[in-house]
């Protein structure tokens, strides 16, 4: 006899929170960047669901409750943003230029590479919003004729990769500006990258949150134009 929905929801929430908390503790104790809490907790939850014979639909009874907290979490990013407002105002033109160009390059590089490798039109369109947060990516993908589920998976993979390698890669390239690091993480790796940027510092977190929001808007506007140009 299957468990009733309220029990499933409570179990899913408890599993999600416990997996993420354990993953964060593991990374702090080991100091290994590779053990990203999102990556480790996702892998752990998938493994536990497979072992328990539970379906994603069962898990999603509570997963949707966790997902509902994404909105308030994004709004909470306004606090570090407000603290850094004066500094951001001084660099407003550079920030807007970087976000627009970053969004354009992000969309164009993904779809052109996929097209050159022979991907189907639906897959090419699905990759266009790879650098924006999942809800925006799903909406953009559906709008341009992509596969929303594929877009969501690519977005999560992009975010994890950016959080794992982004800061180290930027520093290896000689980039030391805290504002530039935050912008790069937010524009390329959305919410997961922003979580990593917050760990780097308040200024990085503030600029990353701003970049994440602006990149979502720019990508929604630019993706259809880039795809139309590619098809021509």
C-alpha positions in Angstrom: 0.0 0.0 0.0 1.5 3.3 -1.1 2.0 6.1 1.4 -0.5 9.0 1.3 0.5 12.2 -0.5 1.1 14.2 2.8 3.6 11.5 4.0 5.3 11.5 0.6 5.6 15.3 0.7 7.1 15.3 4.2 9.5 12.5 3.3 10.6 14.3 0.1 11.2 17.6 1.9 13.2 15.9 4.7 15.2 13.9 2.2 16.1 17.0 0.2 17.1 19.1 3.2 19.1 16.2 4.8 20.9 15.5 1.5 21.9 19.1 0.9 22.9 19.7 4.6 25.1 16.6 4.5 26.6 17.6 1.2 27.5 21.1 2.5 29.1 19.6 5.6 31.1 17.1 3.4 32.4 19.9 1.2 33.4 22.1 4.2 35.2 19.2 5.9 37.1 18.1 2.8 37.5 21.6 1.2 37.1 19.9 -2.3 35.4 22.2 -4.8 34.4 19.1 -6.8 32.0 18.1 -4.0 29.5 20.8 -4.9 26.5 20.5 -2.6 24.0 20.6 -5.5 25.8 18.0 -7.5 26.4 15.6 -4.5 22.8 16.0 -3.1 21.2 15.5 -6.6 23.3 12.3 -7.1 22.5 11.1 -3.6 18.7 11.7 -4.0 18.7 9.9 -7.3 20.6 6.9 -5.8 18.2 6.7 -2.8 15.1 6.9 -5.0 16.5 4.1 -7.2 17.3 1.9 -4.2 13.9 2.6 -2.6 12.1 1.9 -5.9 10.4 5.3 -5.7 9.4 7.3 -8.8 10.1 10.9 -9.4 6.4 11.6 -9.2 6.5 10.3 -5.6 9.4 12.5 -4.8 7.9 15.5 -6.5 5.0 15.5 -3.9 7.5 17.4 -1.7 9.9 18.6 -4.3 7.3 21.1 -5.4 7.2 22.5 -1.9 11.0 23.0 -2.0 10.8 24.5 -5.5 8.2 27.0 -4.2 10.9 28.5 -2.0 13.0 29.5 -5.1 11.0 32.7 -5.4 11.6 34.0 -1.9 15.2 33.0 -2.2 15.7 35.0 -5.3 14.0 38.0 -3.7 16.4 37.6 -0.7 19.3 38.4 -3.0 18.0 42.0 -3.0 19.6 42.4 0.5 23.3 42.1 -0.6 22.4 44.0 -3.8 21.1 46.9 -1.8 24.3 47.0 0.3 26.4 47.2 -2.9 24.1 49.6 -4.7 26.4 52.6 -4.8 29.3 50.5 -6.2 26.9 49.0 -8.8 25.7 52.4 -9.9 29.2 53.5 -10.7 29.6 50.5 -13.0 26.1 50.5 -14.4 27.1 51.0 -18.1 29.8 48.3 -18.0 27.5 45.9 -16.2 24.7 46.3 -18.7 27.1 46.0 -21.6 28.7 42.8 -20.1 25.3 41.2 -19.4 23.9 41.8 -22.9 27.1 40.7 -24.7 27.4 37.7 -22.3 23.8 36.7 -23.0 24.3 37.0 -26.8 27.5 35.0 -26.8 25.9 32.4 -24.5 23.0 31.8 -26.8 24.9 32.0 -30.0 27.8 29.7 -28.9 25.4 27.0 -27.6 23.1 26.9 -30.6 25.8 27.3 -33.3 27.9 24.5 -31.8 24.9 22.2 -31.5 23.9 23.0 -35.1 27.4 22.4 -36.5 27.5 19.0 -34.7 24.4 18.0 -36.4 21.8 18.2 -33.6 18.2 18.3 -34.5 16.4 21.7 -34.6 14.5 20.9 -31.4 17.7 20.1 -29.5 19.4 23.3 -30.9 16.4 25.4 -29.7 16.5 23.7 -26.3 20.1 24.8 -25.7 19.4 28.5 -26.3 18.5 29.3 -22.7 21.2 27.1 -21.1 22.6 30.0 -18.9 19.4 31.2 -17.3 17.6 30.0 -14.3 15.3 27.0 -14.8 11.8 28.6 -14.8 12.9 31.1 -17.4 14.7 28.5 -19.4 11.6 26.3 -19.5 9.5 29.2 -20.7 11.9 30.3 -23.3 12.4 26.8 -24.6 8.7 26.3 -25.0 8.4 29.6 -26.8 11.1 28.9 -29.4 10.0 25.3 -30.0 12.6 23.5 -27.9 12.2 20.6 -25.4 11.6 22.2 -21.9 12.7 19.0 -20.0 16.0 18.9 -21.9 16.5 22.7 -21.3 16.0 22.2 -17.6 18.6 19.4 -17.5 21.1 21.4 -19.5 20.6 24.4 -17.2 21.3 22.4 -14.1 24.4 20.9 -15.6 25.6 24.4 -16.8 25.1 25.8 -13.3 26.9 23.0 -11.6 29.8 23.2 -14.0 30.1 27.0 -13.5 30.0 26.7 -9.8 32.7 24.0 -9.8 35.1 25.6 -12.2 34.1 29.2 -12.6 36.0 31.0 -9.9 39.2 29.0 -10.3 39.1 29.5 -14.1 38.5 33.3 -13.8 41.4 33.6 -11.4 43.6 31.5 -13.6 42.8 33.9 -16.4 44.1 36.8 -14.2 40.6 38.2 -13.4 40.7 39.7 -9.9 37.8 42.1 -9.9 35.1 40.9 -7.5 32.4 42.6 -9.6 33.6 40.8 -12.8 33.7 37.4 -11.0 30.2 37.9 -9.7 28.9 39.0 -13.1 30.5 36.1 -14.9 29.1 33.5 -12.4 25.6 35.0 -12.5 25.4 35.5 -16.3 26.7 32.0 -17.1 25.6 29.8 -14.2 22.4 31.4 -12.9 21.2 30.4 -9.4 23.8 27.7 -8.7 26.6 30.0 -9.8 25.1 32.8 -7.6 25.2 30.5 -4.6 28.9 29.9 -5.3 29.4 33.7 -5.7 27.9 34.3 -2.3 30.5 32.0 -0.8 33.2 34.1 -2.5 32.0 37.3 -0.9 29.1 39.8 -0.6 30.1 41.9 -3.6 30.4 38.8 -5.8 27.0 37.6 -4.6 25.3 40.9 -5.2 26.6 41.3 -8.7 25.9 37.7 -9.5 22.3 38.0 -8.4 21.9 41.1 -10.5 23.5 39.4 -13.5 21.3 36.4 -13.1 18.2 38.5 -13.3 19.3 40.7 -16.2 20.6 37.7 -18.1 17.2 36.0 -17.8 15.6 39.1 -19.3 18.2 39.5 -22.1 18.1 35.8 -23.0 14.3 35.8 -23.3 14.6 38.7 -25.8 17.7 37.6 -27.7 17.2 33.8 -28.0 14.4 34.0 -30.6 16.4 36.6 -32.7 19.6 34.4 -32.6 17.7 31.3 -33.6 15.9 33.1 -36.4 19.3 34.4 -37.7 20.8 30.9 -37.5 17.9 29.4 -39.4 18.3 32.0 -42.2 
